[in-house]
Amino acid sequence: MEVPSEYAAMKNGLEERIRSLENEKAKIITEIAGLKENIETFKLQRRAKSLEGEVSGLRAEKTAFEGELARVMREDELLTEPAPGTTDSQQIPAQPN
């Protein structure tokens, strides 16, 4: 009756192999989750860097427009101020652009 003992040994070997494969499966699933997280983190970093560049460019553009507005306003003030020795009625009208 050696047949039952052979089956018992085969069963034990298969159970051990199944446990080993289940452990490896769990480890791989955990590693995959970590890799996905790393990928998402790098994508977010790339997006943040891109947005920082866009915001920086927009800030520079805003500053340029603010400077241009200030210059235009100063020019307008110079054109609408009465010249020395003139009255308001003798003032030169501002020229439309």
C-alpha positions in Angstrom: 0.0 0.0 0.0 2.6 2.5 -1.0 0.2 4.2 -3.3 -1.5 6.3 -0.6 1.9 7.5 0.8 3.0 8.5 -2.8 -0.2 10.5 -3.2 0.3 12.1 0.2 3.8 13.2 -0.7 2.6 14.5 -4.1 -0.2 16.4 -2.3 2.2 17.9 0.2 4.5 19.0 -2.7 1.7 20.5 -4.6 0.4 22.4 -1.5 3.9 23.8 -0.9 4.2 24.8 -4.5 0.8 26.5 -4.4 1.7 28.4 -1.2 5.0 29.5 -2.9 3.2 30.7 -6.0 0.5 32.5 -4.0 3.3 34.3 -2.0 5.1 35.2 -5.2 1.8 36.4 -6.7 1.1 38.7 -3.7 4.6 40.1 -3.9 4.3 40.8 -7.6 0.9 42.5 -7.2 2.5 44.7 -4.5 5.4 45.5 -6.7 3.1 46.4 -9.6 1.1 48.7 -7.4 4.3 50.5 -6.4 5.5 50.8 -10.0 2.1 52.3 -11.0 2.4 54.8 -8.1 5.9 55.7 -9.3 4.7 56.2 -12.8 1.9 58.5 -11.6 4.3 60.5 -9.4 6.6 61.1 -12.3 3.7 62.1 -14.6 2.5 64.6 -11.9 6.0 66.0 -11.5 6.3 66.4 -15.3 2.9 68.2 -15.4 3.8 70.4 -12.5 7.0 71.4 -14.2 5.2 72.2 -17.4 2.6 74.3 -15.6 5.3 76.2 -13.7 6.8 77.1 -17.1 3.5 78.2 -18.4 2.7 80.3 -15.3 6.2 81.9 -15.5 5.6 82.9 -19.1 2.2 84.3 -18.3 3.6 86.3 -15.4 6.2 87.8 -17.7 3.6 88.6 -20.3 1.4 90.2 -17.6 4.3 92.3 -16.4 5.1 93.4 -19.9 1.4 94.5 -20.4 1.4 96.3 -17.1 4.5 98.2 -18.1 3.0 99.0 -21.5 -0.2 100.2 -19.8 1.8 102.4 -17.5 3.8 103.9 -20.4 0.6 104.6 -22.4 -1.0 106.2 -19.4 2.0 108.4 -18.8 2.0 109.4 -22.5 -1.7 110.2 -22.3 -1.2 112.3 -19.1 1.6 114.2 -20.9 -0.7 114.9 -23.8 -3.6 116.1 -21.7 -1.6 118.2 -19.2 -1.8 122.0 -20.0 1.5 123.3 -21.4 3.2 125.8 -19.1 1.8 129.3 -19.6 -1.5 128.1 -21.2 -5.0 127.8 -19.8 -7.2 124.8 -19.8 -9.0 126.2 -22.9 -5.7 126.3 -24.8 -4.9 122.7 -24.0 -3.9 120.4 -26.9 -6.4 117.6 -27.2 -5.1 114.0 -27.0 -4.8 112.3 -30.3 -6.7 109.0 -30.7 -4.5 106.0 -31.5 
